[in-house]
């Protein structure tokens, strides 16, 4: 039973030490079509529960071995917020972490629960999934436990955002012909503008999924990203299956492109040829562009943009 995994190097957060709150088996209130774990029936609560002492002991031992940890990432073979002692656990982690950041990766399903919100308030960074903005999609793609309602998730996220002033990151995983439809993207965009997260990560399937579903290409993800408001800091996680070749962009084309959506250097590497990259460097020197960091990623924006 391995409570601790890693550490792994993360471009965003440095060296990350993983903490699995359900190391023995999958325990989740979703059974997502794209999940890398084996299919399993969604559940309401954990059936196997580790003690806080067990988890803290494992973290303490790992921190003794690994002296250069940047972030402790709390996750699970399933959903970490179903762990019944999450508040007590993060209180104890905060006692031993010193200057290490804490991050939790959650599917967002329990965010309307005030006890869960109290626990999440004690994390330095919170990352919530939001694959769907409609109930139909939630049931089809995330295969949510039968008492979970997308309205409760949205209301809970908005309520939590009002209180939580640290980085809140939203992750959307797109699956071909399911949540990449026009209506679903419009609903997600409308809600995210209200939520105002620190960053929105969009990606697709990159590991063998539990069920037979299909990934999108980078080009398709980029097209989707352009359907969201330019006010949202969207980062495309996947760089696999790039169809298009780097192109030349004039200065005006660069301005028009960044107006539609702020770009990261990863985007620029895929989209722009060498001549265009040099133009971007000149625009930075001339203060036409500036770099804004959003929870570990640098976004290129127009200097007039806020």
N, C-alpha and C positions, 0 to 999 in steps of 0.2 A: 504493500500500500504506500504509494509515493504521494505524499501531500505536497511536497516541493518538486517543481520541475524548473529546468534551466540552471543557471541564468542564461538568458539570450540577449544578444545585442539588438537594441531598437534604435533606429535613426531618430525617432521622435523623443524617446525618453532615456536613452542611454542603456545601461545594463539593467535588465529587468529580471527579478526573481518571481517566478510564478507560484501561486498558492492555490491548490485544488481543494475545494471544500467538499467534493464528492469523489474521492479518488477510486473507490471500489467499483462504482457502476454509474451509468447515466441516470440522473434524477432531474427531470425537467418538466415544466408545465407547457412546453412547446415540443413538437416533433417535426421540426422544419424539414421540408423536402430536400434542402441543400446540405443538411447537417453532415459533418464528416464522421459522426458516430453512428453506430448501428440504429436502425429504426427501433423505436420503443414507444409504448403507450405513455401519453402525457399524464402527469400526476399533479395533485394539488399541493402536496407537502413531502418533505424528505422522509423516507422510510428508514434510512441509515444515517445516523447523525454522529459526527465526531465531536469530542469535547473541545471547548476553547483551549484548555490546557494542552491537549495533544497538538493542536495547530500551532499554538504559540511556541511550544517546545521545538517543533520542526523548523519554524521560522528562525528562532534564536540560534539553533545549531547551524543553519545555513548561513546566517549572518556572521557567525564566528569563522566560517570557512571562506566566505566571499566578502572581502572587506570593501569592495568598490561598487556596491549595488546603488543604482540611481533611483529605482522605483520598485516597490512591492506591488505586484499585480494580483489582485484577488479575483479568481474565476472559479469554474467548476466543470466537472463532467456533467453539464446540465446548467441549471440556473442558480447562481450564487445567492441571490436574495431570498431564495426559499430556505436557506440555512437559518434555523430558528434563533441562533444566538449571534447574528451578524453585528448588532450594536455592541454587545459585550466584547466581541472579537476585535472590532476596529478600535475600541477604547484601549484594549491591551496592546494591540499593534502599535498604536501611537505612543505608548509608554516606552517602547524599545527601539523605535525606528530612527530616532535622532533626526538627522537632516534628510533622510530618505523620503521621497514622495510615495504616496499611496494612490493606487488606481484600481477601480473595479470595472469589470466588463459584464454588463447585464443585458438581458433581452428587453428590459423595460416593462415587463408585464405586471410587476407588482408596485409600480411607482406611485399608484394612488393610495397605497397603504402608508399611513402616517408613521408607523413604526419603522418601515423600510426607509422612508424619507429621513427620519432621525439618524439612522445609521449612515446613509449616504452623505449626509451633511458633514460627516467627520472624515471623509476621503478628500485628498487633495485634487483628484481628477475623477470625474464620473463619465463613463462611456456607455450610452444606451443604444440598443438597436431599435430601429423603427422601419421595418421593411414595407409596411402597409399603412395606409391611412383610412381604409374602409374595412368594415367587418367581414365582408365577403372574401377579401384578399387575405385577411388575417387567418381565417379558417382554412383557406385553400393552401396558402404558402407556408405559414408558420404552424398550422395545425394545432391551434391553441386549445388548451384545456377548456371544457365547455362553459365555464362561468366567466371567462375572460372577455371583456368588451373593449373594443378600440376606443370608444368614447371615454371610458374610465382611464385608459392609458394616456390619452391626450390631455384630459383634465389633470391627471396626476403630474404629468410632465410640466404643464404650465404652472401648477401650484408649486412644484419643487423649484422650478427656475426662478420664481419670485424670491425664494429664500436663498438659493445657492449661488454664491458669487465667484466660486472657483470655475476652472474650465469645465464646461459641459459639452461633450462631443456626441454627436448622433451618427450612427452607422446604418446605412441602407445597403442591403445586398440584393442586387437585381438578378432576376431569373427570367430567361427568355419566355415571352408570351404569357407571363403571369403578372408581375408588378411593373412591367415596363410599358404599360398601356397609358394613353394620354390622360384618361380621367384620374388614374392612380397618381401619376406624377403631379397633376394639377392640385390634387388634394394634399399631397405631401408638401408641395411648395407653399400652399396657403397656410398650412399648419406651422411649418418651420419658420415662416416670416413672423408669426405670432410668438413662437417659442424663442427665437433669437439665440440659437446655440452658438458656442464659441467656434465650432467647426462642424462641417458635415462631410463624413467620409462615405463615398459611394464605391461599391465594388461588385464583384460577381463571383461565381463559383470558381475556386482554384484548386480544390482537392476533390477526390472521388466522393460524390454525394450519396446520401442514404437512399434516395429514390432517383428514378430516371428523369432528370431535368437537365436543361441546357444552359450553358454560360453565354454571356455576351462578350463581344470583342471590345478592345479599348475604344475603337472608333464609335461603336454603338453607345458605350458609356459616356463618351464625350458629347455625342448628340443629345443624350439625356441631360447631361449637366447644363447644356445651353437652354434647356426648357425651364430650369430653375431661375429664380431672380438673381441678378448680379449682386444683390445685397447679401446673399448667402455665401460664406466662404467654403466652397465645395472643393474637396480634394479627391481625385480619382485614384483609388488604391491600386487597382490592377493595371499593369502595363503589358499583360500577355495578349497574344493574338492581335498585334498591331497590323492593320491592313495597309493603311496609307503610308507613303514615304514622306520624309521631311520636305517641306516646301519653303519657297522664298516668300517672306512677308515684308512688305515695305513698311516704313514708319507709320503711315496712316492706317495700314492694315493691322499693324500691331496694336495701335490705339483702339481701333474698332473691335478687335478680338478681346482685348482686356476689358473694354467697356461692358461686353456681354458677360464675361466671367473672369475674375482674377485668375492668373495662371501661376502654377508652381514651376520650379526649374525642371521637374520631371516632365511636366506637360511640354515645356519648351524643347526639351531633348527629343521628344517624340515628334512634335509638330514642325519645328523650325530647322532650316538648314544652317550651315555655318555662317553664311553672310547675314542671315536674319539675327542670329545670336549676337553677332558683333554690333548690329544696330541696337539691340536691347542693351548691351553694355554701354554704348554711347548715350542712350537715353537715360540710363541710370546716372552716368557721370553728369549729364546736363540737368538732372533733377526733374526730368519729365516723368520718370517712373520712380517709385519707392518700393521698399520691401517691408511687408508687414508680417510679423510672425504670429501664427495662430496655433498654440499648443504643439509646438515642435516643427511645424512646417512653415516655410517662407513663401508668401504669396506676393507676386508682382502686381502692383496696382498703379493707376494713374495718380500722379502727385496731387491732383485736384480732388481725388476720391477720398472720402472719409472712411 
